[in-house]
């Protein structure tokens, strides 16, 4: 199978590329990534000599770039490409609309133009944030009405609706996955858990929004990759699949767990003003993917945090380059500022 992965230099995308190449020795991957702030070539640097892996710096929102790639022939597309940071979307939503909405449209149109001669399977990666905020009880199901509360989640909701429409209108085989908060190796250090780890290693304060009681469901990234594998190979066309880790934690508990793993004092915690549109609680009911695809998370939160802390502890050069901006200088030397 030849798989096109969009956004494969990002956190989840790069972990998925590694997972698939290891799990399926006869598969090949073409990775297209625009290399915006969270895309990092070093995430997959050791694969550059592999005959089963190819990278192209490509913007999925550019039709002239994407159509030839699709015509070249792929069997499946895993669409990770997205701007994904809520705070950045509040400051400037424009990039989120371009990549997340228009980029998804360009991808779908490119597939439509070769369909049905080429029947390309699409798995579109979405987020639990499209559902909005929960009360103190209950969980999101695939039937929960969509109620996004930030420009980021609104852009992902719009993309989901486009994917749904292209299945129902044109018959293009698509599936949508909505996952809870991921963590693990190669995550950009402005995200919560890697930010906590890197700051704690440097004995810097750990900023926490509001009262620290916003609740998220956490999933170790390799568990997410296994779920995407199941959806790709066994998921039903036109369906939505929720994916979760069965690890609901208030942010304050997450912070304390990281500090305890590193042997750092809780006095490093600093509460800061809450951000606008900050959903109070997310929780995922993923019984559908458990029942239909026989998948379930295998890594506990405590084990996953331990693995993640150890990875960031032993890969300090990787995240320090990102924090200092050295990786941006490298990209400009390699590809130019485009």
C-alpha positions as CSV (number, residue, x, y, z in Angstrom):
1,X,0.0,0.0,0.0
2,X,1.2,3.5,-0.9
3,X,0.1,6.0,1.7
4,X,0.1,9.8,1.4
5,X,0.5,11.4,4.9
6,X,-0.1,15.1,5.1
7,X,1.5,16.9,8.0
8,X,3.8,14.0,8.6
9,X,6.6,16.1,10.2
10,X,4.3,17.1,13.0
11,X,4.0,15.4,16.4
12,X,1.3,12.8,15.7
13,X,2.1,12.5,12.0
14,X,5.7,11.7,12.5
15,X,4.8,9.0,15.1
16,X,2.3,7.5,12.7
17,X,4.9,7.4,9.9
18,X,7.3,5.5,12.1
19,X,4.5,3.2,13.3
20,X,3.3,2.3,9.8
21,X,6.8,1.7,8.4
22,X,7.6,-0.6,11.3
23,X,4.2,-2.5,11.3
24,X,3.9,-3.0,7.5
25,X,7.3,-3.8,5.8
26,X,5.6,-3.7,2.3
27,X,4.1,-0.2,2.7
28,X,5.6,3.0,1.5
29,X,4.8,6.6,2.6
30,X,5.0,9.9,0.9
31,X,5.0,12.6,3.5
32,X,3.9,16.1,2.4
33,X,4.3,18.9,5.0
34,X,4.5,22.7,4.6
35,X,6.9,22.9,7.6
36,X,5.1,25.6,9.5
37,X,6.1,26.3,13.1
38,X,5.3,22.7,14.5
39,X,6.6,20.7,11.5
40,X,10.1,19.5,12.2
41,X,12.2,17.6,9.7
42,X,14.4,16.2,12.5
43,X,11.4,14.2,13.7
44,X,12.0,11.8,10.8
45,X,15.6,12.6,9.9
46,X,16.7,8.9,10.4
47,X,14.3,7.8,7.7
48,X,15.6,9.9,4.8
49,X,17.7,7.0,3.4
50,X,14.8,4.5,3.5
51,X,13.5,3.5,0.0
52,X,10.0,3.3,1.5
53,X,9.8,6.9,2.7
54,X,9.8,10.1,0.7
55,X,9.4,13.7,1.9
56,X,8.1,16.7,-0.1
57,X,7.7,20.2,1.2
58,X,4.2,21.0,0.0
59,X,1.3,23.2,1.0
60,X,-1.9,21.2,0.9
61,X,-3.8,24.4,0.3
62,X,-2.1,24.8,-3.1
63,X,-4.0,23.0,-5.8
64,X,-1.2,23.0,-8.4
65,X,1.0,21.2,-5.9
66,X,-1.5,18.7,-4.6
67,X,-3.2,17.5,-7.8
68,X,-0.1,16.0,-9.4
69,X,0.7,14.1,-6.2
70,X,-2.7,12.6,-6.1
71,X,-2.6,11.7,-9.9
72,X,0.8,10.0,-9.3
73,X,-1.1,7.3,-7.5
74,X,-1.7,6.7,-3.8
75,X,-4.0,4.1,-2.1
76,X,-4.8,6.0,1.0
77,X,-4.5,9.5,2.5
78,X,-4.1,10.2,6.2
79,X,-4.8,13.9,6.7
80,X,-2.9,15.2,9.7
81,X,-2.1,18.6,8.1
82,X,-3.5,21.3,10.4
83,X,-2.6,24.3,12.4
84,X,-3.5,23.1,15.9
85,X,-2.7,25.5,18.7
86,X,-5.8,27.2,20.3
87,X,-3.8,30.2,21.6
88,X,-2.4,30.9,18.1
89,X,-5.8,30.6,16.6
90,X,-7.1,33.3,18.9
91,X,-4.3,35.6,18.0
92,X,-4.6,35.1,14.3
93,X,-7.2,32.7,12.9
94,X,-6.3,33.2,9.2
95,X,-3.7,30.4,8.9
96,X,-6.1,28.0,10.6
97,X,-8.8,28.8,8.0
98,X,-6.4,28.4,5.1
99,X,-4.8,25.1,6.1
100,X,-7.5,23.4,8.1
101,X,-10.5,24.4,5.9
102,X,-9.3,25.3,2.5
103,X,-6.4,22.8,2.6
104,X,-8.9,20.0,3.3
105,X,-11.1,21.2,0.4
106,X,-8.1,21.2,-2.0
107,X,-7.2,17.7,-0.9
108,X,-10.8,16.5,-1.4
109,X,-11.1,18.1,-4.8
110,X,-7.9,16.6,-6.0
111,X,-9.2,13.1,-5.0
112,X,-12.6,13.8,-6.6
113,X,-11.0,14.6,-9.9
114,X,-9.5,11.1,-10.2
115,X,-12.4,9.3,-8.6
116,X,-13.7,6.6,-9.3
117,X,-10.8,5.6,-11.6
118,X,-8.6,5.9,-8.5
119,X,-10.4,4.9,-5.3
120,X,-8.4,6.6,-2.6
121,X,-9.2,5.9,1.0
122,X,-9.2,9.1,3.2
123,X,-8.8,9.1,7.0
124,X,-9.3,12.7,8.2
125,X,-7.8,13.4,11.6
126,X,-9.9,15.7,13.7
127,X,-10.2,16.5,17.4
128,X,-12.5,16.2,20.4
129,X,-12.6,20.1,20.5
130,X,-15.2,20.2,17.8
131,X,-17.7,19.0,20.4
132,X,-17.3,22.0,22.6
133,X,-17.3,21.8,26.4
134,X,-18.9,19.2,28.7
135,X,-20.4,19.5,32.2
136,X,-19.1,17.6,35.2
137,X,-20.5,14.3,33.9
138,X,-21.0,12.5,30.6
139,X,-18.8,12.0,27.6
140,X,-18.7,12.9,23.9
141,X,-20.1,10.3,21.5
142,X,-20.0,10.3,17.7
143,X,-23.6,11.7,17.8
144,X,-22.8,14.7,20.1
145,X,-23.7,17.9,18.3
146,X,-20.7,19.9,17.2
147,X,-20.3,23.2,19.1
148,X,-16.7,24.6,18.7
149,X,-15.7,27.4,20.9
150,X,-12.4,28.6,19.4
151,X,-11.2,29.6,15.9
152,X,-9.1,26.4,15.9
153,X,-12.0,24.1,16.8
154,X,-14.3,25.9,14.4
155,X,-11.8,25.4,11.5
156,X,-11.6,21.7,12.3
157,X,-15.4,21.4,12.5
158,X,-15.7,23.0,9.0
159,X,-13.1,20.5,7.7
160,X,-15.1,17.6,9.2
161,X,-18.2,18.8,7.4
162,X,-16.4,19.0,4.1
163,X,-15.2,15.4,4.5
164,X,-18.7,14.3,5.4
165,X,-20.1,16.1,2.4
166,X,-17.7,14.6,-0.1
167,X,-18.6,11.1,1.1
168,X,-22.3,11.7,0.9
169,X,-22.3,13.7,-2.3
170,X,-19.5,12.0,-4.4
171,X,-19.1,8.6,-2.7
172,X,-15.4,9.2,-1.9
173,X,-14.5,6.7,0.8
174,X,-13.7,8.7,3.9
175,X,-13.6,8.2,7.7
176,X,-13.2,10.9,10.4
177,X,-11.4,10.3,13.7
178,X,-11.7,12.6,16.7
179,X,-9.2,12.0,19.4
180,X,-8.5,13.4,22.8
181,X,-5.3,15.1,23.9
182,X,-2.2,13.3,22.7
183,X,1.2,13.3,24.4
184,X,4.5,11.5,23.8
185,X,7.8,11.9,21.9
186,X,8.4,14.6,19.3
187,X,5.5,16.9,20.6
188,X,6.2,20.6,20.0
189,X,7.3,22.1,23.3
190,X,4.7,24.8,23.5
191,X,2.0,22.1,24.1
192,X,1.1,21.4,27.7
193,X,3.0,18.3,28.7
194,X,6.3,19.0,26.8
195,X,6.2,22.6,28.0
196,X,5.8,21.3,31.6
197,X,8.7,18.8,31.2
198,X,11.1,21.2,29.5
199,X,10.4,24.1,31.9
200,X,10.8,21.8,34.9
201,X,14.1,20.4,33.6
202,X,15.3,24.0,33.4
203,X,13.8,24.9,36.8
204,X,11.5,27.4,35.2
205,X,7.9,28.2,36.4
206,X,5.1,26.1,35.0
207,X,2.2,28.3,33.8
208,X,-1.3,26.9,34.4
209,X,-4.4,28.6,33.1
210,X,-7.1,29.7,35.5
211,X,-7.6,27.4,38.6
212,X,-5.9,24.4,36.8
213,X,-9.1,22.3,37.0
214,X,-9.9,22.1,33.3
215,X,-10.2,18.4,32.5
216,X,-8.8,16.6,29.5
217,X,-8.7,13.0,28.5
218,X,-5.1,12.0,27.7
219,X,-3.9,9.3,25.3
220,X,-0.3,8.2,24.6
221,X,0.5,8.9,20.9
222,X,1.4,5.3,20.0
223,X,-2.1,4.2,21.2
224,X,-3.6,6.8,18.9
225,X,-1.5,5.5,16.0
226,X,-2.8,1.9,16.6
227,X,-6.3,3.3,16.5
228,X,-5.7,5.0,13.2
229,X,-4.2,1.8,11.8
230,X,-7.5,0.1,12.7
231,X,-9.6,2.8,11.1
232,X,-7.5,2.8,7.9
233,X,-7.8,-1.0,7.4
234,X,-11.1,-1.8,9.0
235,X,-13.1,1.3,9.5
236,X,-16.4,1.8,7.6
237,X,-16.7,4.4,4.9
238,X,-18.6,7.6,5.9
239,X,-18.2,6.9,9.7
240,X,-16.8,9.0,12.6
241,X,-14.7,7.3,15.2
242,X,-14.0,8.8,18.6
243,X,-10.6,7.8,20.1
244,X,-9.6,8.3,23.8
245,X,-7.2,7.2,26.4
246,X,-9.6,6.7,29.4
247,X,-7.4,9.0,31.4
248,X,-9.4,12.1,32.4
249,X,-7.1,14.4,34.4
250,X,-7.4,18.0,35.6
251,X,-4.5,20.1,34.3
252,X,-3.3,20.6,37.9
253,X,-2.9,16.9,38.4
254,X,-1.0,16.6,35.1
255,X,1.4,19.3,36.3
256,X,2.0,17.6,39.6
257,X,2.5,14.2,38.0
258,X,5.3,15.7,35.7
259,X,7.0,17.5,38.6
260,X,6.9,14.3,40.7
261,X,8.4,12.3,37.9
262,X,11.3,14.8,37.6
263,X,11.7,15.2,41.4
264,X,10.9,18.9,41.1
265,X,9.0,21.0,43.7
266,X,5.3,21.9,43.3
267,X,6.3,25.5,44.1
268,X,7.3,25.8,40.3
269,X,3.5,25.9,39.5
270,X,2.3,29.4,38.6
271,X,-1.4,30.1,37.9
272,X,-2.0,32.6,35.0
273,X,-5.1,34.4,33.7
274,X,-7.4,31.9,31.8
275,X,-7.5,32.2,28.1
276,X,-10.7,33.1,26.1
277,X,-12.9,30.2,25.0
278,X,-11.1,27.7,27.3
279,X,-13.4,24.7,27.4
280,X,-13.9,23.3,31.0
281,X,-14.0,19.6,30.3
282,X,-13.6,17.0,27.5
283,X,-14.2,13.3,27.8
284,X,-14.5,10.7,25.1
285,X,-16.9,7.8,24.7
286,X,-14.9,5.6,22.3
287,X,-16.9,2.4,22.8
288,X,-17.7,2.4,19.0
289,X,-14.1,1.9,18.0
290,X,-13.6,-0.6,20.8
291,X,-16.7,-2.6,19.7
292,X,-16.3,-2.4,15.9
293,X,-12.6,-2.3,15.5
294,X,-11.5,-4.2,18.6
295,X,-9.1,-1.4,19.7
296,X,-8.4,-0.1,23.2
297,X,-5.7,2.0,24.8
298,X,-2.9,0.0,26.3
299,X,-0.6,2.6,27.9
300,X,-1.7,4.0,31.3
301,X,-1.3,7.7,31.9
302,X,1.4,7.1,34.6
303,X,3.3,4.8,32.3
304,X,2.9,7.2,29.3
305,X,4.1,10.2,31.3
306,X,7.1,8.3,32.5
307,X,8.0,7.3,28.9
308,X,7.5,10.9,27.8
309,X,9.5,12.5,30.6
310,X,12.4,10.1,29.8
311,X,12.3,10.9,26.1
312,X,12.4,14.7,26.7
313,X,15.1,14.2,29.3
314,X,17.3,12.2,26.9
315,X,16.5,14.4,23.8
316,X,17.2,17.8,25.2
317,X,19.1,19.0,22.1
318,X,15.9,18.4,20.0
319,X,13.6,20.6,22.1
320,X,16.3,23.2,23.0
321,X,16.8,23.9,19.3
322,X,13.1,24.5,19.0
323,X,12.9,26.8,22.0
324,X,15.9,28.9,20.7
325,X,14.6,29.0,17.1
326,X,17.7,27.2,15.7
327,X,15.4,24.8,13.7
328,X,13.9,27.7,11.8
329,X,17.3,28.9,10.6
330,X,18.0,25.3,9.5
331,X,14.8,25.2,7.4
332,X,15.6,28.5,5.7
333,X,19.0,27.2,4.8
334,X,17.6,24.0,3.4
335,X,14.5,25.2,1.7
336,X,14.4,29.0,1.6
337,X,11.9,31.2,3.4
338,X,8.8,30.1,1.5
